[in-house]
Amino acid sequence: MNLPATPCVISAVFRFDVQGLPRYLSHAELMRVFQRAAVRAGWPLQFSEGFNPRPRLSLPFPKPVGIETAGDLCQIRLKKDPGVDDPGYLAVALQRQLPSGLRITQAWISAAKDCYHPVLAEYWLAVGPGLDLDQLRVRVQGILQRPSIPLARQAPKGRTEVDLRPFIDGIDVDDRICVRCRIINGATIRIGEVLELLGLTVVDLDRPILRKTVQWTTSATQQMDRYPWQESC
């Protein structure tokens, strides 16, 4: 008996920005937004198995609620078809199904097995006019000179001790605060912990926190700085 051939699966990968009201979406809610948009786009999606199949979709770097982002990734698995080999077409089709505030900026096709992992994230904090920047620079210098920054985090199985210092790549204070955070084995410093270290609250900021850039590593052989499709300015 001839069995049907297993369809070849590829990944459509999108860079996207989050601005405005969608910044209040949780990671799970943002996943559902992209899953429903992909279904409405009418693509030959690969679905998970079980009683509640869903599109095979990944957002590799969860976004903290309330912050805006630029350069996040969404990876959607598709059954290979002549109609889905154009990343520009896929980006435009997905964008039509997304709400205002979610903007696709780049797209490319990769192998389904390729996985993307964040290694460095840069956060921008716009400071209010009443903040003493000289005092803040002194505080930042003290943070960067510390060999370790122990913190007790509340975990499901109890409190755990974490050293935050390895996750801090650098902090610059200019007309805004730029914080570069390393992601090590999937772990990193939380944005609330950054504010606490700086002695700030969201009230001290002039606008929403922005995760400006994310550096990624991947199992793919392609260069991460070259993409087949990019949004026109």
Contacts in CASP RR format, 6 or more apart in sequence:
PFRMAT RR
TARGET T0000
AUTHOR 0000-0000-0000
METHOD contacts of the structure
MODEL  1
MNLPATPCVISAVFRFDVQGLPRYLSHAELMRVFQRAAVRAGWPLQFSEG
FNPRPRLSLPFPKPVGIETAGDLCQIRLKKDPGVDDPGYLAVALQRQLPS
GLRITQAWISAAKDCYHPVLAEYWLAVGPGLDLDQLRVRVQGILQRPSIP
LARQAPKGRTEVDLRPFIDGIDVDDRICVRCRIINGATIRIGEVLELLGL
TVVDLDRPILRKTVQWTTSATQQMDRYPWQESC
7 44 0 8 1.000
7 79 0 8 1.000
7 80 0 8 1.000
8 79 0 8 1.000
8 80 0 8 1.000
9 46 0 8 1.000
9 77 0 8 1.000
9 78 0 8 1.000
9 79 0 8 1.000
9 80 0 8 1.000
9 112 0 8 1.000
10 77 0 8 1.000
10 78 0 8 1.000
10 80 0 8 1.000
10 84 0 8 1.000
10 109 0 8 1.000
10 110 0 8 1.000
10 111 0 8 1.000
10 112 0 8 1.000
11 75 0 8 1.000
11 76 0 8 1.000
11 77 0 8 1.000
11 78 0 8 1.000
11 109 0 8 1.000
11 110 0 8 1.000
11 111 0 8 1.000
11 112 0 8 1.000
11 114 0 8 1.000
12 43 0 8 1.000
12 75 0 8 1.000
12 76 0 8 1.000
12 77 0 8 1.000
12 78 0 8 1.000
12 84 0 8 1.000
12 87 0 8 1.000
12 90 0 8 1.000
12 107 0 8 1.000
12 109 0 8 1.000
13 73 0 8 1.000
13 74 0 8 1.000
13 75 0 8 1.000
13 76 0 8 1.000
13 107 0 8 1.000
13 108 0 8 1.000
13 109 0 8 1.000
13 110 0 8 1.000
13 116 0 8 1.000
14 73 0 8 1.000
14 74 0 8 1.000
14 75 0 8 1.000
14 76 0 8 1.000
14 90 0 8 1.000
14 91 0 8 1.000
14 94 0 8 1.000
14 104 0 8 1.000
14 106 0 8 1.000
14 107 0 8 1.000
15 71 0 8 1.000
15 72 0 8 1.000
15 73 0 8 1.000
15 104 0 8 1.000
15 105 0 8 1.000
15 106 0 8 1.000
15 107 0 8 1.000
15 227 0 8 1.000
16 71 0 8 1.000
16 72 0 8 1.000
16 73 0 8 1.000
16 74 0 8 1.000
16 102 0 8 1.000
16 103 0 8 1.000
16 104 0 8 1.000
16 105 0 8 1.000
17 68 0 8 1.000
17 69 0 8 1.000
17 70 0 8 1.000
17 71 0 8 1.000
17 72 0 8 1.000
17 101 0 8 1.000
17 102 0 8 1.000
17 103 0 8 1.000
17 105 0 8 1.000
18 25 0 8 1.000
18 30 0 8 1.000
18 63 0 8 1.000
18 68 0 8 1.000
18 69 0 8 1.000
18 72 0 8 1.000
18 101 0 8 1.000
18 102 0 8 1.000
19 68 0 8 1.000
19 101 0 8 1.000
19 103 0 8 1.000
20 68 0 8 1.000
20 101 0 8 1.000
20 208 0 8 1.000
21 100 0 8 1.000
21 101 0 8 1.000
22 30 0 8 1.000
22 33 0 8 1.000
22 99 0 8 1.000
22 101 0 8 1.000
22 102 0 8 1.000
23 63 0 8 1.000
23 65 0 8 1.000
23 66 0 8 1.000
23 67 0 8 1.000
23 68 0 8 1.000
23 69 0 8 1.000
23 208 0 8 1.000
24 65 0 8 1.000
24 66 0 8 1.000
25 33 0 8 1.000
25 63 0 8 1.000
25 65 0 8 1.000
26 65 0 8 1.000
27 59 0 8 1.000
27 62 0 8 1.000
27 63 0 8 1.000
30 59 0 8 1.000
30 63 0 8 1.000
31 57 0 8 1.000
31 59 0 8 1.000
33 98 0 8 1.000
33 99 0 8 1.000
33 102 0 8 1.000
34 57 0 8 1.000
34 59 0 8 1.000
34 74 0 8 1.000
34 76 0 8 1.000
34 94 0 8 1.000
34 98 0 8 1.000
35 54 0 8 1.000
35 55 0 8 1.000
35 57 0 8 1.000
36 97 0 8 1.000
37 94 0 8 1.000
37 97 0 8 1.000
37 98 0 8 1.000
38 45 0 8 1.000
38 55 0 8 1.000
38 57 0 8 1.000
38 76 0 8 1.000
38 94 0 8 1.000
38 97 0 8 1.000
39 45 0 8 1.000
39 55 0 8 1.000
40 97 0 8 1.000
41 90 0 8 1.000
41 93 0 8 1.000
41 94 0 8 1.000
41 96 0 8 1.000
41 97 0 8 1.000
42 93 0 8 1.000
43 76 0 8 1.000
43 78 0 8 1.000
43 84 0 8 1.000
43 90 0 8 1.000
43 93 0 8 1.000
44 78 0 8 1.000
44 79 0 8 1.000
44 81 0 8 1.000
44 84 0 8 1.000
45 55 0 8 1.000
45 56 0 8 1.000
45 76 0 8 1.000
45 77 0 8 1.000
45 78 0 8 1.000
45 79 0 8 1.000
46 55 0 8 1.000
46 56 0 8 1.000
46 77 0 8 1.000
46 78 0 8 1.000
46 79 0 8 1.000
46 112 0 8 1.000
47 53 0 8 1.000
47 54 0 8 1.000
47 55 0 8 1.000
47 56 0 8 1.000
48 54 0 8 1.000
48 55 0 8 1.000
48 56 0 8 1.000
55 76 0 8 1.000
55 77 0 8 1.000
56 76 0 8 1.000
56 77 0 8 1.000
57 74 0 8 1.000
57 75 0 8 1.000
57 76 0 8 1.000
57 77 0 8 1.000
58 74 0 8 1.000
58 75 0 8 1.000
59 72 0 8 1.000
59 73 0 8 1.000
59 74 0 8 1.000
59 75 0 8 1.000
60 73 0 8 1.000
60 75 0 8 1.000
60 115 0 8 1.000
60 116 0 8 1.000
60 117 0 8 1.000
60 118 0 8 1.000
60 216 0 8 1.000
61 72 0 8 1.000
61 73 0 8 1.000
61 118 0 8 1.000
61 121 0 8 1.000
61 183 0 8 1.000
61 214 0 8 1.000
63 69 0 8 1.000
63 72 0 8 1.000
63 211 0 8 1.000
64 190 0 8 1.000
64 191 0 8 1.000
64 192 0 8 1.000
66 208 0 8 1.000
66 209 0 8 1.000
67 123 0 8 1.000
67 191 0 8 1.000
67 208 0 8 1.000
67 209 0 8 1.000
67 210 0 8 1.000
67 211 0 8 1.000
68 208 0 8 1.000
68 209 0 8 1.000
68 210 0 8 1.000
68 211 0 8 1.000
69 210 0 8 1.000
69 211 0 8 1.000
69 214 0 8 1.000
70 105 0 8 1.000
70 210 0 8 1.000
70 211 0 8 1.000
70 212 0 8 1.000
70 213 0 8 1.000
71 105 0 8 1.000
71 213 0 8 1.000
71 214 0 8 1.000
72 211 0 8 1.000
72 214 0 8 1.000
73 116 0 8 1.000
73 214 0 8 1.000
73 216 0 8 1.000
75 110 0 8 1.000
75 116 0 8 1.000
77 112 0 8 1.000
78 84 0 8 1.000
83 89 0 8 1.000
84 90 0 8 1.000
85 109 0 8 1.000
87 107 0 8 1.000
87 108 0 8 1.000
87 109 0 8 1.000
87 227 0 8 1.000
87 228 0 8 1.000
87 229 0 8 1.000
88 107 0 8 1.000
88 228 0 8 1.000
88 229 0 8 1.000
90 107 0 8 1.000
91 104 0 8 1.000
91 106 0 8 1.000
91 107 0 8 1.000
91 229 0 8 1.000
91 231 0 8 1.000
94 104 0 8 1.000
95 103 0 8 1.000
95 104 0 8 1.000
98 104 0 8 1.000
103 231 0 8 1.000
104 231 0 8 1.000
105 230 0 8 1.000
105 231 0 8 1.000
106 227 0 8 1.000
106 229 0 8 1.000
106 230 0 8 1.000
106 231 0 8 1.000
107 227 0 8 1.000
107 228 0 8 1.000
107 229 0 8 1.000
108 222 0 8 1.000
108 227 0 8 1.000
108 228 0 8 1.000
108 229 0 8 1.000
109 228 0 8 1.000
110 218 0 8 1.000
110 220 0 8 1.000
110 222 0 8 1.000
111 220 0 8 1.000
113 219 0 8 1.000
114 218 0 8 1.000
114 219 0 8 1.000
114 220 0 8 1.000
115 218 0 8 1.000
115 219 0 8 1.000
116 216 0 8 1.000
116 217 0 8 1.000
116 218 0 8 1.000
117 183 0 8 1.000
117 186 0 8 1.000
117 216 0 8 1.000
117 217 0 8 1.000
117 218 0 8 1.000
118 183 0 8 1.000
118 186 0 8 1.000
118 214 0 8 1.000
118 215 0 8 1.000
118 216 0 8 1.000
119 182 0 8 1.000
119 183 0 8 1.000
119 215 0 8 1.000
119 216 0 8 1.000
119 217 0 8 1.000
120 169 0 8 1.000
120 180 0 8 1.000
120 181 0 8 1.000
120 182 0 8 1.000
120 183 0 8 1.000
120 214 0 8 1.000
120 215 0 8 1.000
121 180 0 8 1.000
121 181 0 8 1.000
121 183 0 8 1.000
121 188 0 8 1.000
121 211 0 8 1.000
121 213 0 8 1.000
121 214 0 8 1.000
121 215 0 8 1.000
122 178 0 8 1.000
122 179 0 8 1.000
122 180 0 8 1.000
122 181 0 8 1.000
122 211 0 8 1.000
122 212 0 8 1.000
122 213 0 8 1.000
122 214 0 8 1.000
123 178 0 8 1.000
123 179 0 8 1.000
123 180 0 8 1.000
123 181 0 8 1.000
123 191 0 8 1.000
123 194 0 8 1.000
123 209 0 8 1.000
123 210 0 8 1.000
123 211 0 8 1.000
123 212 0 8 1.000
124 176 0 8 1.000
124 177 0 8 1.000
124 178 0 8 1.000
124 209 0 8 1.000
124 210 0 8 1.000
124 211 0 8 1.000
124 212 0 8 1.000
125 176 0 8 1.000
125 177 0 8 1.000
125 178 0 8 1.000
125 179 0 8 1.000
125 195 0 8 1.000
125 198 0 8 1.000
125 200 0 8 1.000
125 205 0 8 1.000
125 209 0 8 1.000
126 176 0 8 1.000
126 205 0 8 1.000
126 206 0 8 1.000
126 207 0 8 1.000
126 210 0 8 1.000
127 133 0 8 1.000
127 136 0 8 1.000
127 176 0 8 1.000
127 177 0 8 1.000
127 204 0 8 1.000
127 205 0 8 1.000
127 206 0 8 1.000
128 204 0 8 1.000
128 205 0 8 1.000
128 206 0 8 1.000
129 206 0 8 1.000
131 200 0 8 1.000
131 204 0 8 1.000
133 173 0 8 1.000
136 173 0 8 1.000
136 177 0 8 1.000
136 198 0 8 1.000
137 173 0 8 1.000
139 198 0 8 1.000
139 199 0 8 1.000
140 171 0 8 1.000
140 173 0 8 1.000
140 198 0 8 1.000
143 149 0 8 1.000
143 168 0 8 1.000
143 171 0 8 1.000
143 197 0 8 1.000
143 198 0 8 1.000
144 168 0 8 1.000
144 170 0 8 1.000
144 171 0 8 1.000
146 165 0 8 1.000
147 165 0 8 1.000
148 163 0 8 1.000
148 165 0 8 1.000
149 163 0 8 1.000
149 164 0 8 1.000
149 165 0 8 1.000
149 168 0 8 1.000
149 197 0 8 1.000
150 161 0 8 1.000
150 162 0 8 1.000
150 163 0 8 1.000
150 164 0 8 1.000
151 161 0 8 1.000
151 162 0 8 1.000
151 163 0 8 1.000
151 164 0 8 1.000
151 193 0 8 1.000
152 159 0 8 1.000
152 160 0 8 1.000
152 161 0 8 1.000
152 162 0 8 1.000
153 159 0 8 1.000
153 160 0 8 1.000
153 161 0 8 1.000
153 162 0 8 1.000
164 189 0 8 1.000
164 193 0 8 1.000
164 197 0 8 1.000
166 182 0 8 1.000
166 184 0 8 1.000
167 181 0 8 1.000
167 182 0 8 1.000
167 183 0 8 1.000
167 184 0 8 1.000
167 187 0 8 1.000
167 188 0 8 1.000
167 189 0 8 1.000
168 179 0 8 1.000
168 180 0 8 1.000
168 181 0 8 1.000
168 182 0 8 1.000
168 189 0 8 1.000
169 180 0 8 1.000
169 181 0 8 1.000
169 182 0 8 1.000
170 179 0 8 1.000
170 180 0 8 1.000
171 177 0 8 1.000
171 178 0 8 1.000
171 179 0 8 1.000
171 180 0 8 1.000
171 198 0 8 1.000
172 178 0 8 1.000
177 198 0 8 1.000
178 212 0 8 1.000
179 194 0 8 1.000
181 188 0 8 1.000
181 189 0 8 1.000
181 194 0 8 1.000
182 188 0 8 1.000
191 209 0 8 1.000
195 201 0 8 1.000
195 202 0 8 1.000
202 209 0 8 1.000
216 224 0 8 1.000
217 224 0 8 1.000
218 224 0 8 1.000
END
